[in-house]
Each structure stands twice: as structure tokens, then as C-alpha cells.
Amino acid sequence: MEPTRRLFLAAVAGLPFAAATRAADAAPPINTLAGARVAIHGYDPVAYFVEGGPRQGRADLSAEHRGAVWRFSSVENRQRFLADPERYVPAFGGYCAYGVAQGYLVKIDPQAWAIVDGRLYLNYDTGVRTTWLKDVPGYNAAARANWQKLVAQP
């Protein structure tokens, strides 16, 4: 077989492996506002932890992480995020934790939140949050089982 043909066949044979490796290395998606790439409706993810609840972030205090724009209510919160972003990124990319448990990527209300075991979880609304809080371990187990299927790239 001629060298050019061997090189072409070797390259083609390696494509599925390369694509699988890129997909495995790709970070899961972040729930953003359509067209704006703004995560969690522009709310400050750090504020849930250090200020005890949601605070609207400012456009002039933002940072990019995992393909999304994160906004912050203070310079200090932005610095905290930049030092350890994965600590503050909501579970399931900021999609509704209950929705993921049911097998769907669902929008959220930033006011419907909980921190459980040091992780921020968001829900569709406060009614869904009440349901989710009744069985956090069970719903999270179901959500973890669904997550990879929901975010898999076609």
C-alpha cells in the first residue's frame, strides 16, 4: 500500500477515538439566557454562599468560564469565583435539579435555590424546590444518572 494511502487510513481510523476523547474532555453545558451566554440569569453564584442568597450581578463585574458569562455583585465575589470557579458553578450546569432528575433540561428561577453539602442547586420555581427538598438524595441520584445522557453531544 502506498504511504499516502496508509497515512489517510490511519487518520480516518483514529477519528472516532479523537471525537470521543474531545467529547469526554468537554465540560458540561451551562444553562444560559438565549443568545447572551449569561449564566443563571445574571445572578452572582458566589452570593448564594457568602451573602446567604441570590444577588443580581453587574455586567461590569463579569468573568467567562465554561463558555458562559458569570456576573457578580462585588469585586470580592468575582475574585472568589476566579480562584475556584467549580466550587460556585451550580450543580447540573445551573439547570433545574428536579428537572434533570426527571430527564429534562429545564430553566430555573434564581430565587428557587438551596445549598446542600456545599453545592448550589437551582430549581424551576419555589414549588418545584419544595418537592425537590423532600428527597434530595433520591432526586440527585436520578439526576446524576440522567445528566450524561442529557448533555451528550450528538
C-alpha positions as CSV (number, residue, x, y, z in Angstrom):
1,M,0.0,0.0,0.0
2,E,1.4,3.4,-0.9
3,P,2.5,5.7,2.1
4,T,-0.1,8.4,1.4
5,R,-3.0,5.9,1.4
6,R,-1.7,4.3,4.7
7,L,-1.5,7.8,6.3
8,F,-5.1,8.6,5.2
9,L,-6.4,5.3,6.5
10,A,-4.6,5.7,9.8
11,A,-6.1,9.2,10.2
12,V,-9.6,8.1,9.3
13,A,-9.4,5.1,11.7
14,G,-8.4,7.5,14.5
15,L,-11.3,9.9,14.0
16,P,-13.8,8.1,16.3
17,F,-11.3,7.9,19.1
18,A,-10.3,11.6,18.7
19,A,-14.0,12.6,18.7
20,A,-14.7,10.5,21.7
21,T,-11.7,12.0,23.5
22,R,-12.8,15.6,22.8
23,A,-16.4,14.8,23.9
24,A,-15.1,13.3,27.1
25,D,-12.9,16.3,27.8
26,A,-15.6,18.9,27.0
27,A,-17.1,20.5,30.1
28,P,-20.9,20.0,30.5
29,P,-23.0,22.9,29.3
30,I,-24.1,25.8,31.4
31,N,-27.7,27.0,31.4
32,T,-27.6,30.5,29.9
33,L,-30.0,33.1,28.6
34,A,-30.7,32.6,24.9
35,G,-28.1,34.4,22.8
36,A,-26.5,36.2,25.7
37,R,-24.4,33.3,27.2
38,V,-25.2,34.8,30.7
39,A,-25.4,32.2,33.4
40,I,-28.1,31.9,36.0
41,H,-30.0,35.0,34.7
42,G,-27.1,37.2,35.6
43,Y,-27.2,36.4,39.3
44,D,-24.0,36.2,41.3
45,P,-23.2,32.5,42.0
46,V,-20.9,33.4,44.9
47,A,-23.5,35.5,46.7
48,Y,-25.6,32.4,47.5
49,F,-22.7,31.1,49.6
50,V,-21.3,34.3,51.1
51,E,-24.3,36.6,51.3
52,G,-26.9,33.9,52.1
53,G,-29.0,34.2,48.9
54,P,-29.3,35.4,45.4
55,R,-28.0,38.8,44.4
56,Q,-28.2,40.3,40.9
57,G,-24.7,40.5,39.3
58,R,-23.4,43.5,37.4
59,A,-22.4,43.5,33.8
60,D,-19.2,45.4,34.5
61,L,-18.2,42.7,37.1
62,S,-18.2,39.6,34.9
63,A,-16.0,36.7,34.0
64,E,-16.1,33.9,31.4
65,H,-16.0,30.2,32.5
66,R,-17.0,27.1,30.6
67,G,-18.4,29.1,27.7
68,A,-20.7,31.2,29.9
69,V,-20.6,34.8,31.3
70,W,-20.9,34.9,35.0
71,R,-21.9,38.2,36.7
72,F,-21.0,39.3,40.2
73,S,-22.4,41.7,42.7
74,S,-18.9,42.7,44.1
75,V,-15.3,42.6,43.2
76,E,-14.6,40.3,46.1
77,N,-17.2,37.7,44.8
78,R,-15.6,37.9,41.3
79,Q,-12.2,37.2,42.8
80,R,-13.6,34.3,44.9
81,F,-15.1,32.8,41.7
82,L,-11.9,33.2,39.7
83,A,-9.9,31.5,42.4
84,D,-12.1,28.4,42.4
85,P,-14.9,28.6,39.8
86,E,-16.1,24.9,40.1
87,R,-16.9,25.5,43.7
88,Y,-19.5,28.1,42.7
89,V,-20.9,26.7,39.4
90,P,-24.4,25.3,40.3
91,A,-25.0,21.6,40.1
92,F,-26.1,20.3,36.7
93,G,-24.8,23.4,34.9
94,G,-27.5,25.6,36.6
95,Y,-30.4,23.6,35.1
96,C,-33.3,22.7,37.4
97,A,-32.1,19.9,39.6
98,Y,-35.5,18.4,39.8
99,G,-36.0,18.6,36.0
100,V,-32.7,16.8,35.4
101,A,-33.9,14.1,37.8
102,Q,-37.0,13.7,35.6
103,G,-34.9,13.6,32.5
104,Y,-35.2,17.1,31.2
105,L,-33.1,20.3,30.9
106,V,-35.4,22.9,32.5
107,K,-35.0,26.6,33.0
108,I,-34.6,28.0,36.5
109,D,-35.7,30.7,38.8
110,P,-32.7,32.1,40.7
111,Q,-34.9,32.6,43.7
112,A,-35.6,28.8,43.9
113,W,-32.3,27.6,45.3
114,A,-30.6,25.5,48.0
115,I,-27.1,24.7,49.1
116,V,-26.7,21.1,50.0
117,D,-23.4,19.6,51.0
118,G,-21.6,22.7,49.8
119,R,-23.2,22.6,46.3
120,L,-25.6,25.2,44.9
121,Y,-28.8,23.7,43.4
122,L,-31.3,25.6,41.4
123,N,-34.9,24.8,40.6
124,Y,-37.7,25.8,38.1
125,D,-39.6,27.7,40.8
126,T,-40.2,27.6,44.6
127,G,-42.9,25.0,44.3
128,V,-40.6,22.6,42.5
129,R,-37.9,23.4,45.0
130,T,-40.3,22.3,47.8
131,T,-40.8,19.0,46.0
132,W,-37.1,18.5,45.4
133,L,-36.2,19.2,49.0
134,K,-38.5,16.3,50.1
135,D,-35.9,13.8,48.7
136,V,-32.7,15.5,47.8
137,P,-30.6,12.3,47.9
138,G,-33.1,10.4,45.7
139,Y,-33.6,13.2,43.2
140,N,-29.8,13.8,43.0
141,A,-29.1,10.2,42.3
142,A,-31.7,10.2,39.5
143,A,-30.3,13.5,38.2
144,R,-26.7,12.1,38.2
145,A,-27.9,9.1,36.2
146,N,-29.6,11.3,33.7
147,W,-27.0,14.1,33.4
148,Q,-24.6,12.4,31.0
149,K,-27.4,11.4,28.6
150,L,-28.9,14.9,28.7
151,V,-25.7,16.7,27.9
152,A,-24.2,14.2,25.4
153,Q,-23.2,15.7,22.1
154,P,-24.9,14.1,19.1
